Amino acid sequence: MASTGKMTYWRFISYNVIGGLVWIAIFTFRGYFFGNIPLVKRNFTMVILAIILISLLPIVIEFVNYRLRSSRSRET
């Protein structure tokens, strides 16, 4: 898209670097403040397990959908 809009290389690099730094700063500070919530501090293991389970949920949903679709196609 940058070349389609005739953006110069240096402007493109500048936007990428600035955007990357802003992205890193936002998520670093969010993580810092989230980690300092007393409930999170007391239950850190549960928070990590919840993050892992939520991350795996789309894979499980897609697998179940695939199995349902394939079983339906064999029935017909």
Secondary structure, 3 states (H helix, E strand, C coil): CCCCCCCCHHHHHHHHHHHHHHHHHHHHHHHHHHHCCHHHHHCHHHHHHHHHHHHHHHHHHHHHHHHHHHHHHHHC
